[in-house]
Amino acid sequence: MDLETMVKRFVDTFNKICEVTECLKDDLTRFRVIFSAATLYFDLYFRLEEYSDVKGRVERLEALVTQLQEATKP
């Protein structure tokens, strides 16, 4: 699921909670699970994004090292 879809679902759920006048225990449990999952999702999404940036940098460095090794070969 992409970030935009997750944010939309998160906002929809939040809006539904705000409209509720009475809540059963099961509803509260369901909302807690949804928000916990969203929190974990956002954290993992942004960590994965950082990982992708680091991975790209490492790949560029590896390419530069290979070029330098080729350039210094006798």
N, C-alpha and C positions, 0 to 999 in steps of 0.2 A: 504494500500500500504506500502510495507516495505521501509526502508531507502535507500537501494541500488537502487531500482527501481526509487525512487524519485530523487536521485542524477543523475542517468543516464538521466532521462527526463530533468532535469535542465541543464545538460551539453549539451545535444542535442539541446535544445532551444537556449542556449547561442551560440553554434557553428553556428546555423542557422542565428541568429542575426548578427554575425560577417561576414557572407557571403553575406548579403543583401547589395545591392548598393543603392537601393531606398526604402523608407518606406512610406507607407500611414498612415494616422492618425489611422485608424482601426488596422493596424499592431502594431503600438506603444502601443495602448490601450491593445491589446491582450498580448503583451510582458510584459507590466506593471502588468497585472492581473496574468500572470504566475509567475513572479518573486515575487510578493506580496504573492501569495499562497504558493510558495516554502519557503519563509522566515517564514511565519506562521507555516507551516508544520514542518520545522526543529526545530523551537522554541518549539512547542508542543511535538514533538518526544523526544527531550532531557529532557523536563520537565517530561514527562511520564516515561522515563527511570529512572530519579532520584526518582520519586514517587515509582516505582517498587522496587528500592533499599531500600527506607525507609520502605515500606510495609513489605519487607522481614525481615528487622531488628526488626520491631515491633512484627512480628509473632514469631521470635526467642525469643524475650524478654518475650512475653506472655507465651511461652512454659516453659521458665526458671522459671518464677514466679509460674506457676502451679506446677512445680516440687518441688520448694522450699516450697510451701504451703503443698504439700503432705508429704514432708519430715519432716515438723515441726508439723504435726498433732499428737496428743497424741495416 
